[in-house]
Amino acid sequence: MAHDTNITVRSQAEFEFTKKKRADEMRGHLGTFAIMIFLTLIAFTMVAAGFSVYLVAPILLLMAAIQVVLQLYYFMHLSGKGHGMVAFFMFCGIFIAFITVLTFVTIIWW
């Protein structure tokens, strides 16, 4: 019931540690968000400037891959403690999928 809730009191040291930890996490999230906004601006600028499709397409795919990794690692909290094995298997799966797609593209168009 609602009357059975326990109230835990933290010491000042625990409070300061938690506050610093959360501030560091927020700094990482904001830095990652700024990098992703910068990559998006580069992509829009390249497309708006009318660069060649053969130049723009690989660079856009590379920047998209970088943004996917950043979002998985920081915003899905894979950088947190205890998520190492999950991140390892996820990135191995992404790598195997990339190699498979690259193989089929090479077989078809070469």
N, CA, C and O atoms as CSV, one atom per row, in Angstrom:
chain,resi,resn,atom,element,x,y,z
A,1,MET,N,N,0.826,-1.168,0.000
A,1,MET,CA,C,0.000,0.000,0.000
A,1,MET,C,C,0.881,1.246,0.000
A,1,MET,O,O,2.096,1.165,0.183
A,2,ALA,N,N,0.266,2.363,-0.202
A,2,ALA,CA,C,1.009,3.614,-0.259
A,2,ALA,C,C,1.575,4.000,1.094
A,2,ALA,O,O,2.537,4.766,1.155
A,3,HIS,N,N,1.017,3.502,2.165
A,3,HIS,CA,C,1.479,3.849,3.498
A,3,HIS,C,C,2.733,3.074,3.885
A,3,HIS,O,O,3.386,3.400,4.876
A,4,ASP,N,N,3.069,2.051,3.107
A,4,ASP,CA,C,4.203,1.203,3.440
A,4,ASP,C,C,5.489,1.614,2.729
A,4,ASP,O,O,6.459,0.856,2.737
A,5,THR,N,N,5.521,2.780,2.123
A,5,THR,CA,C,6.716,3.191,1.400
A,5,THR,C,C,7.812,3.576,2.374
A,5,THR,O,O,7.572,4.197,3.409
A,6,ASN,N,N,9.031,3.184,2.005
A,6,ASN,CA,C,10.185,3.512,2.825
A,6,ASN,C,C,10.853,4.768,2.300
A,6,ASN,O,O,10.981,4.953,1.089
A,7,ILE,N,N,11.266,5.605,3.184
A,7,ILE,CA,C,11.980,6.819,2.819
A,7,ILE,C,C,13.439,6.598,3.175
A,7,ILE,O,O,13.786,6.364,4.332
A,8,THR,N,N,14.295,6.677,2.146
A,8,THR,CA,C,15.721,6.514,2.399
A,8,THR,C,C,16.367,7.880,2.418
A,8,THR,O,O,16.084,8.728,1.572
A,9,VAL,N,N,17.220,8.082,3.369
A,9,VAL,CA,C,17.918,9.353,3.512
A,9,VAL,C,C,19.369,9.123,3.116
A,9,VAL,O,O,20.046,8.237,3.638
A,10,ARG,N,N,19.826,9.948,2.179
A,10,ARG,CA,C,21.212,9.835,1.734
A,10,ARG,C,C,22.078,10.832,2.489
A,10,ARG,O,O,21.624,11.898,2.904
A,11,SER,N,N,23.317,10.457,2.648
A,11,SER,CA,C,24.254,11.375,3.286
A,11,SER,C,C,24.648,12.469,2.289
A,11,SER,O,O,24.358,12.374,1.097
A,12,GLN,N,N,25.298,13.484,2.790
A,12,GLN,CA,C,25.724,14.593,1.931
A,12,GLN,C,C,26.737,14.107,0.898
A,12,GLN,O,O,26.715,14.569,-0.243
A,13,ALA,N,N,27.624,13.187,1.272
A,13,ALA,CA,C,28.622,12.662,0.334
A,13,ALA,C,C,27.954,11.880,-0.793
A,13,ALA,O,O,28.338,12.014,-1.955
A,14,GLU,N,N,26.952,11.061,-0.451
A,14,GLU,CA,C,26.227,10.314,-1.476
A,14,GLU,C,C,25.475,11.264,-2.405
A,14,GLU,O,O,25.434,11.053,-3.617
A,15,PHE,N,N,24.891,12.292,-1.842
A,15,PHE,CA,C,24.176,13.281,-2.642
A,15,PHE,C,C,25.121,13.989,-3.612
A,15,PHE,O,O,24.794,14.159,-4.786
A,16,GLU,N,N,26.285,14.398,-3.127
A,16,GLU,CA,C,27.257,15.091,-3.984
A,16,GLU,C,C,27.784,14.163,-5.081
A,16,GLU,O,O,27.966,14.585,-6.223
A,17,PHE,N,N,28.028,12.899,-4.729
A,17,PHE,CA,C,28.506,11.941,-5.729
A,17,PHE,C,C,27.473,11.737,-6.827
A,17,PHE,O,O,27.816,11.737,-8.009
A,18,THR,N,N,26.216,11.563,-6.447
A,18,THR,CA,C,25.142,11.378,-7.422
A,18,THR,C,C,24.967,12.616,-8.285
A,18,THR,O,O,24.737,12.508,-9.490
A,19,LYS,N,N,25.072,13.771,-7.686
A,19,LYS,CA,C,24.933,15.025,-8.421
A,19,LYS,C,C,26.053,15.172,-9.452
A,19,LYS,O,O,25.794,15.566,-10.589
A,20,LYS,N,N,27.290,14.861,-9.069
A,20,LYS,CA,C,28.429,14.953,-9.993
A,20,LYS,C,C,28.298,13.933,-11.112
A,20,LYS,O,O,28.587,14.237,-12.270
A,21,LYS,N,N,27.865,12.730,-10.774
A,21,LYS,CA,C,27.694,11.679,-11.782
A,21,LYS,C,C,26.642,12.079,-12.810
A,21,LYS,O,O,26.843,11.892,-14.009
A,22,ARG,N,N,25.536,12.620,-12.352
A,22,ARG,CA,C,24.481,13.048,-13.275
A,22,ARG,C,C,24.916,14.239,-14.116
A,22,ARG,O,O,24.534,14.345,-15.282
A,23,ALA,N,N,25.706,15.132,-13.541
A,23,ALA,CA,C,26.220,16.269,-14.312
A,23,ALA,C,C,27.167,15.793,-15.410
A,23,ALA,O,O,27.143,16.318,-16.523
A,24,ASP,N,N,28.002,14.798,-15.102
A,24,ASP,CA,C,28.905,14.248,-16.116
A,24,ASP,C,C,28.129,13.564,-17.236
A,24,ASP,O,O,28.478,13.701,-18.408
A,25,GLU,N,N,27.082,12.831,-16.878
A,25,GLU,CA,C,26.243,12.195,-17.894
A,25,GLU,C,C,25.567,13.239,-18.782
A,25,GLU,O,O,25.505,13.072,-20.000
A,26,MET,N,N,25.068,14.299,-18.186
A,26,MET,CA,C,24.412,15.352,-18.955
A,26,MET,C,C,25.403,16.038,-19.893
A,26,MET,O,O,25.062,16.361,-21.031
A,27,ARG,N,N,26.619,16.259,-19.422
A,27,ARG,CA,C,27.651,16.867,-20.262
A,27,ARG,C,C,27.941,15.969,-21.466
A,27,ARG,O,O,28.091,16.463,-22.584
A,28,GLY,N,N,28.020,14.666,-21.246
A,28,GLY,CA,C,28.239,13.727,-22.349
A,28,GLY,C,C,27.093,13.725,-23.337
A,28,GLY,O,O,27.313,13.688,-24.548
A,29,HIS,N,N,25.864,13.767,-22.830
A,29,HIS,CA,C,24.701,13.785,-23.715
A,29,HIS,C,C,24.664,15.061,-24.542
A,29,HIS,O,O,24.387,15.013,-25.740
A,30,LEU,N,N,24.938,16.204,-23.917
A,30,LEU,CA,C,24.915,17.468,-24.657
A,30,LEU,C,C,26.029,17.530,-25.697
A,30,LEU,O,O,25.825,18.036,-26.801
A,31,GLY,N,N,27.192,17.022,-25.350
A,31,GLY,CA,C,28.296,16.990,-26.312
A,31,GLY,C,C,27.973,16.105,-27.500
A,31,GLY,O,O,28.240,16.471,-28.645
A,32,THR,N,N,27.400,14.944,-27.233
A,32,THR,CA,C,27.009,14.037,-28.303
A,32,THR,C,C,25.911,14.649,-29.162
A,32,THR,O,O,25.933,14.524,-30.386
A,33,PHE,N,N,24.957,15.307,-28.524
A,33,PHE,CA,C,23.886,15.967,-29.275
A,33,PHE,C,C,24.459,17.060,-30.172
A,33,PHE,O,O,24.025,17.205,-31.315
A,34,ALA,N,N,25.416,17.823,-29.680
A,34,ALA,CA,C,26.044,18.874,-30.495
A,34,ALA,C,C,26.782,18.276,-31.696
A,34,ALA,O,O,26.735,18.832,-32.794
A,35,ILE,N,N,27.459,17.151,-31.490
A,35,ILE,CA,C,28.153,16.497,-32.603
A,35,ILE,C,C,27.157,16.029,-33.654
A,35,ILE,O,O,27.402,16.167,-34.853
A,36,MET,N,N,26.025,15.473,-33.203
A,36,MET,CA,C,25.029,14.985,-34.159
A,36,MET,C,C,24.376,16.143,-34.926
A,36,MET,O,O,24.091,16.009,-36.116
A,37,ILE,N,N,24.141,17.260,-34.266
A,37,ILE,CA,C,23.604,18.436,-34.958
A,37,ILE,C,C,24.611,18.942,-35.991
A,37,ILE,O,O,24.232,19.310,-37.103
A,38,PHE,N,N,25.884,18.961,-35.626
A,38,PHE,CA,C,26.930,19.395,-36.551
A,38,PHE,C,C,26.990,18.470,-37.772
A,38,PHE,O,O,27.101,18.953,-38.899
A,39,LEU,N,N,26.920,17.160,-37.567
A,39,LEU,CA,C,26.928,16.229,-38.694
A,39,LEU,C,C,25.706,16.419,-39.587
A,39,LEU,O,O,25.805,16.306,-40.809
A,40,THR,N,N,24.563,16.705,-38.986
A,40,THR,CA,C,23.356,16.954,-39.765
A,40,THR,C,C,23.486,18.233,-40.586
A,40,THR,O,O,23.063,18.274,-41.741
A,41,LEU,N,N,24.066,19.271,-40.000
A,41,LEU,CA,C,24.284,20.513,-40.747
A,41,LEU,C,C,25.236,20.301,-41.923
A,41,LEU,O,O,25.027,20.856,-43.001
A,42,ILE,N,N,26.266,19.511,-41.719
A,42,ILE,CA,C,27.182,19.200,-42.822
A,42,ILE,C,C,26.431,18.478,-43.936
A,42,ILE,O,O,26.622,18.780,-45.114
A,43,ALA,N,N,25.582,17.528,-43.568
A,43,ALA,CA,C,24.822,16.774,-44.576
A,43,ALA,C,C,23.898,17.699,-45.371
A,43,ALA,O,O,23.864,17.639,-46.600
A,44,PHE,N,N,23.151,18.552,-44.670
A,44,PHE,CA,C,22.260,19.483,-45.376
A,44,PHE,C,C,23.040,20.439,-46.259
A,44,PHE,O,O,22.598,20.760,-47.362
A,45,THR,N,N,24.180,20.896,-45.797
A,45,THR,CA,C,24.990,21.820,-46.583
A,45,THR,C,C,25.518,21.153,-47.847
A,45,THR,O,O,25.521,21.763,-48.916
A,46,MET,N,N,25.960,19.916,-47.734
A,46,MET,CA,C,26.468,19.211,-48.908
A,46,MET,C,C,25.372,19.000,-49.946
A,46,MET,O,O,25.612,19.150,-51.144
A,47,VAL,N,N,24.178,18.654,-49.494
A,47,VAL,CA,C,23.079,18.429,-50.429
A,47,VAL,C,C,22.631,19.756,-51.050
A,47,VAL,O,O,22.372,19.828,-52.251
A,48,ALA,N,N,22.543,20.803,-50.227
A,48,ALA,CA,C,22.090,22.109,-50.730
A,48,ALA,C,C,23.107,22.744,-51.670
A,48,ALA,O,O,22.729,23.499,-52.566
A,49,ALA,N,N,24.387,22.451,-51.481
A,49,ALA,CA,C,25.424,23.034,-52.332
A,49,ALA,C,C,25.459,22.375,-53.698
A,49,ALA,O,O,26.072,22.912,-54.621
A,50,GLY,N,N,24.823,21.235,-53.848
A,50,GLY,CA,C,24.749,20.586,-55.148
A,50,GLY,C,C,25.996,19.786,-55.503
A,50,GLY,O,O,26.351,19.684,-56.677
A,51,PHE,N,N,26.651,19.229,-54.521
A,51,PHE,CA,C,27.818,18.389,-54.795
A,51,PHE,C,C,27.388,17.150,-55.569
A,51,PHE,O,O,26.204,16.816,-55.624
A,52,SER,N,N,28.354,16.482,-56.159
A,52,SER,CA,C,28.095,15.275,-56.934
A,52,SER,C,C,27.497,14.186,-56.042
A,52,SER,O,O,27.860,14.051,-54.874
A,53,VAL,N,N,26.577,13.418,-56.615
A,53,VAL,CA,C,25.939,12.328,-55.881
A,53,VAL,C,C,26.971,11.287,-55.457
A,53,VAL,O,O,26.843,10.680,-54.394
A,54,TYR,N,N,27.989,11.083,-56.286
A,54,TYR,CA,C,29.019,10.095,-55.973
A,54,TYR,C,C,29.894,10.529,-54.804
A,54,TYR,O,O,30.543,9.693,-54.176
A,55,LEU,N,N,29.920,11.805,-54.508
A,55,LEU,CA,C,30.637,12.309,-53.335
A,55,LEU,C,C,29.722,12.342,-52.112
A,55,LEU,O,O,30.127,11.974,-51.009
A,56,VAL,N,N,28.500,12.781,-52.322
A,56,VAL,CA,C,27.581,12.996,-51.211
A,56,VAL,C,C,27.097,11.682,-50.594
A,56,VAL,O,O,27.049,11.564,-49.370
A,57,ALA,N,N,26.742,10.704,-51.410
A,57,ALA,CA,C,26.138,9.470,-50.902
A,57,ALA,C,C,27.033,8.727,-49.905
A,57,ALA,O,O,26.551,8.372,-48.829
A,58,PRO,N,N,28.316,8.475,-50.211
A,58,PRO,CA,C,29.137,7.759,-49.225
A,58,PRO,C,C,29.360,8.549,-47.943
A,58,PRO,O,O,29.397,7.981,-46.852
A,59,ILE,N,N,29.510,9.861,-48.084
A,59,ILE,CA,C,29.733,10.688,-46.894
A,59,ILE,C,C,28.477,10.719,-46.030
A,59,ILE,O,O,28.573,10.662,-44.804
A,60,LEU,N,N,27.304,10.809,-46.649
A,60,LEU,CA,C,26.056,10.783,-45.886
A,60,LEU,C,C,25.869,9.450,-45.170
A,60,LEU,O,O,25.432,9.423,-44.019
A,61,LEU,N,N,26.192,8.357,-45.831
A,61,LEU,CA,C,26.074,7.048,-45.192
A,61,LEU,C,C,27.048,6.913,-44.027
A,61,LEU,O,O,26.705,6.340,-42.993
A,62,LEU,N,N,28.247,7.431,-44.189
A,62,LEU,CA,C,29.227,7.388,-43.101
A,62,LEU,C,C,28.755,8.217,-41.910
A,62,LEU,O,O,28.841,7.766,-40.768
A,63,MET,N,N,28.258,9.424,-42.169
A,63,MET,CA,C,27.773,10.269,-41.074
A,63,MET,C,C,26.531,9.663,-40.410
A,63,MET,O,O,26.352,9.798,-39.199
A,64,ALA,N,N,25.683,9.004,-41.185
A,64,ALA,CA,C,24.522,8.331,-40.604
A,64,ALA,C,C,24.958,7.182,-39.695
A,64,ALA,O,O,24.380,6.980,-38.627
A,65,ALA,N,N,25.969,6.435,-40.116
A,65,ALA,CA,C,26.473,5.339,-39.286
A,65,ALA,C,C,27.072,5.869,-37.988
A,65,ALA,O,O,26.886,5.279,-36.924
A,66,ILE,N,N,27.787,6.980,-38.080
A,66,ILE,CA,C,28.360,7.593,-36.878
A,66,ILE,C,C,27.253,8.021,-35.927
A,66,ILE,O,O,27.362,7.820,-34.717
A,67,GLN,N,N,26.189,8.608,-36.463
A,67,GLN,CA,C,25.088,9.041,-35.612
A,67,GLN,C,C,24.357,7.867,-34.973
A,67,GLN,O,O,23.918,7.967,-33.827
A,68,VAL,N,N,24.219,6.765,-35.689
A,68,VAL,CA,C,23.573,5.583,-35.104
A,68,VAL,C,C,24.390,5.065,-33.932
A,68,VAL,O,O,23.836,4.741,-32.881
A,69,VAL,N,N,25.702,4.985,-34.106
A,69,VAL,CA,C,26.563,4.504,-33.025
A,69,VAL,C,C,26.493,5.450,-31.828
A,69,VAL,O,O,26.395,4.994,-30.689
A,70,LEU,N,N,26.542,6.755,-32.069
A,70,LEU,CA,C,26.461,7.720,-30.968
A,70,LEU,C,C,25.124,7.617,-30.236
A,70,LEU,O,O,25.085,7.665,-29.007
A,71,GLN,N,N,24.038,7.476,-30.981
A,71,GLN,CA,C,22.739,7.380,-30.327
A,71,GLN,C,C,22.606,6.094,-29.526
A,71,GLN,O,O,22.060,6.104,-28.422
A,72,LEU,N,N,23.099,4.992,-30.069
A,72,LEU,CA,C,23.035,3.744,-29.310
A,72,LEU,C,C,23.887,3.832,-28.056
A,72,LEU,O,O,23.461,3.415,-26.979
A,73,TYR,N,N,25.076,4.367,-28.192
A,73,TYR,CA,C,26.021,4.344,-27.086
A,73,TYR,C,C,25.632,5.309,-25.969
A,73,TYR,O,O,25.686,4.949,-24.793
A,74,TYR,N,N,25.240,6.532,-26.329
A,74,TYR,CA,C,24.957,7.525,-25.294
A,74,TYR,C,C,23.482,7.617,-24.925
A,74,TYR,O,O,23.144,7.600,-23.741
A,75,PHE,N,N,22.598,7.714,-25.914
A,75,PHE,CA,C,21.198,7.959,-25.604
A,75,PHE,C,C,20.441,6.695,-25.227
A,75,PHE,O,O,19.394,6.781,-24.584
A,76,MET,N,N,20.940,5.526,-25.609
A,76,MET,CA,C,20.332,4.272,-25.171
A,76,MET,C,C,21.095,3.702,-23.980
A,76,MET,O,O,20.861,2.563,-23.576
A,77,HIS,N,N,21.996,4.484,-23.427
A,77,HIS,CA,C,22.725,4.182,-22.193
A,77,HIS,C,C,23.548,2.897,-22.268
A,77,HIS,O,O,23.682,2.183,-21.274
A,78,LEU,N,N,24.092,2.606,-23.437
A,78,LEU,CA,C,24.979,1.451,-23.549
A,78,LEU,C,C,26.342,1.740,-22.945
A,78,LEU,O,O,27.134,0.823,-22.731
A,79,SER,N,N,26.622,3.001,-22.671
A,79,SER,CA,C,27.892,3.346,-22.041
A,79,SER,C,C,27.860,3.095,-20.538
A,79,SER,O,O,28.893,3.170,-19.871
A,80,GLY,N,N,26.675,2.798,-20.003
A,80,GLY,CA,C,26.532,2.583,-18.568
A,80,GLY,C,C,27.140,1.270,-18.112
A,80,GLY,O,O,27.428,0.377,-18.908
A,81,LYS,N,N,27.322,1.187,-16.827
A,81,LYS,CA,C,27.910,-0.005,-16.228
A,81,LYS,C,C,26.954,-1.196,-16.365
A,81,LYS,O,O,25.753,-1.065,-16.126
A,82,GLY,N,N,27.490,-2.347,-16.747
A,82,GLY,CA,C,26.689,-3.547,-16.866
A,82,GLY,C,C,26.084,-3.762,-18.236
A,82,GLY,O,O,25.344,-4.727,-18.427
A,83,HIS,N,N,26.370,-2.899,-19.197
A,83,HIS,CA,C,25.819,-3.041,-20.540
A,83,HIS,C,C,26.886,-3.443,-21.558
A,83,HIS,O,O,26.653,-3.367,-22.764
A,84,GLY,N,N,28.024,-3.859,-21.087
A,84,GLY,CA,C,29.127,-4.185,-21.989
A,84,GLY,C,C,28.827,-5.342,-22.918
A,84,GLY,O,O,29.114,-5.270,-24.113
A,85,MET,N,N,28.255,-6.405,-22.384
A,85,MET,CA,C,27.966,-7.584,-23.208
A,85,MET,C,C,26.870,-7.279,-24.218
A,85,MET,O,O,26.943,-7.720,-25.365
A,86,VAL,N,N,25.856,-6.530,-23.800
A,86,VAL,CA,C,24.773,-6.152,-24.724
A,86,VAL,C,C,25.331,-5.303,-25.860
A,86,VAL,O,O,25.003,-5.528,-27.025
A,87,ALA,N,N,26.169,-4.335,-25.526
A,87,ALA,CA,C,26.766,-3.478,-26.553
A,87,ALA,C,C,27.653,-4.300,-27.485
A,87,ALA,O,O,27.644,-4.085,-28.698
A,88,PHE,N,N,28.413,-5.233,-26.930
A,88,PHE,CA,C,29.294,-6.071,-27.739
A,88,PHE,C,C,28.496,-6.854,-28.773
A,88,PHE,O,O,28.841,-6.851,-29.955
A,89,PHE,N,N,27.431,-7.524,-28.339
A,89,PHE,CA,C,26.633,-8.326,-29.274
A,89,PHE,C,C,25.907,-7.444,-30.284
A,89,PHE,O,O,25.763,-7.824,-31.446
A,90,MET,N,N,25.451,-6.279,-29.856
A,90,MET,CA,C,24.752,-5.393,-30.772
A,90,MET,C,C,25.694,-4.879,-31.858
A,90,MET,O,O,25.343,-4.879,-33.038
A,91,PHE,N,N,26.880,-4.445,-31.463
A,91,PHE,CA,C,27.821,-3.928,-32.447
A,91,PHE,C,C,28.383,-5.043,-33.328
A,91,PHE,O,O,28.685,-4.800,-34.497
A,92,CYS,N,N,28.529,-6.251,-32.800
A,92,CYS,CA,C,28.943,-7.390,-33.638
A,92,CYS,C,C,27.862,-7.699,-34.672
A,92,CYS,O,O,28.180,-7.989,-35.826
A,93,GLY,N,N,26.602,-7.641,-34.278
A,93,GLY,CA,C,25.510,-7.862,-35.223
A,93,GLY,C,C,25.471,-6.800,-36.309
A,93,GLY,O,O,25.248,-7.107,-37.481
A,94,ILE,N,N,25.687,-5.558,-35.918
A,94,ILE,CA,C,25.720,-4.471,-36.911
A,94,ILE,C,C,26.888,-4.676,-37.873
A,94,ILE,O,O,26.748,-4.458,-39.077
A,95,PHE,N,N,28.035,-5.094,-37.348
A,95,PHE,CA,C,29.208,-5.331,-38.189
A,95,PHE,C,C,28.954,-6.476,-39.167
A,95,PHE,O,O,29.302,-6.368,-40.343
A,96,ILE,N,N,28.357,-7.562,-38.701
A,96,ILE,CA,C,28.063,-8.696,-39.578
A,96,ILE,C,C,27.039,-8.303,-40.637
A,96,ILE,O,O,27.157,-8.717,-41.790
A,97,ALA,N,N,26.038,-7.509,-40.265
A,97,ALA,CA,C,25.048,-7.039,-41.243
A,97,ALA,C,C,25.712,-6.159,-42.297
A,97,ALA,O,O,25.395,-6.266,-43.482
A,98,PHE,N,N,26.635,-5.286,-41.874
A,98,PHE,CA,C,27.342,-4.420,-42.817
A,98,PHE,C,C,28.178,-5.250,-43.791
A,98,PHE,O,O,28.160,-5.001,-44.997
A,99,ILE,N,N,28.908,-6.233,-43.268
A,99,ILE,CA,C,29.732,-7.086,-44.129
A,99,ILE,C,C,28.865,-7.875,-45.105
A,99,ILE,O,O,29.247,-8.051,-46.262
A,100,THR,N,N,27.705,-8.351,-44.657
A,100,THR,CA,C,26.799,-9.096,-45.528
A,100,THR,C,C,26.275,-8.214,-46.657
A,100,THR,O,O,26.281,-8.619,-47.820
A,101,VAL,N,N,25.825,-7.014,-46.315
A,101,VAL,CA,C,25.328,-6.095,-47.341
A,101,VAL,C,C,26.452,-5.719,-48.300
A,101,VAL,O,O,26.243,-5.681,-49.512
A,102,LEU,N,N,27.632,-5.443,-47.774
A,102,LEU,CA,C,28.778,-5.118,-48.631
A,102,LEU,C,C,29.116,-6.268,-49.570
A,102,LEU,O,O,29.441,-6.044,-50.736
A,103,THR,N,N,29.041,-7.481,-49.077
A,103,THR,CA,C,29.316,-8.653,-49.909
A,103,THR,C,C,28.312,-8.779,-51.042
A,103,THR,O,O,28.704,-9.004,-52.187
A,104,PHE,N,N,27.026,-8.638,-50.747
A,104,PHE,CA,C,26.018,-8.756,-51.783
A,104,PHE,C,C,26.115,-7.617,-52.785
A,104,PHE,O,O,25.918,-7.835,-53.981
A,105,VAL,N,N,26.413,-6.413,-52.329
A,105,VAL,CA,C,26.572,-5.291,-53.252
A,105,VAL,C,C,27.759,-5.541,-54.169
A,105,VAL,O,O,27.694,-5.267,-55.368
A,106,THR,N,N,28.834,-6.056,-53.610
A,106,THR,CA,C,30.029,-6.341,-54.411
A,106,THR,C,C,29.746,-7.439,-55.440
A,106,THR,O,O,30.170,-7.333,-56.591
A,107,ILE,N,N,29.045,-8.474,-55.039
A,107,ILE,CA,C,28.736,-9.574,-55.957
A,107,ILE,C,C,27.825,-9.094,-57.072
A,107,ILE,O,O,28.018,-9.475,-58.227
A,108,ILE,N,N,26.844,-8.272,-56.755
A,108,ILE,CA,C,25.873,-7.846,-57.755
A,108,ILE,C,C,26.458,-6.824,-58.733
A,108,ILE,O,O,26.249,-6.936,-59.941
A,109,TRP,N,N,27.186,-5.833,-58.223
A,109,TRP,CA,C,27.617,-4.744,-59.090
A,109,TRP,C,C,29.058,-4.849,-59.592
A,109,TRP,O,O,29.511,-3.980,-60.336
A,110,TRP,N,N,29.773,-5.881,-59.204
A,110,TRP,CA,C,31.147,-5.948,-59.681
A,110,TRP,C,C,31.258,-6.905,-60.788
A,110,TRP,O,O,32.347,-7.101,-61.328
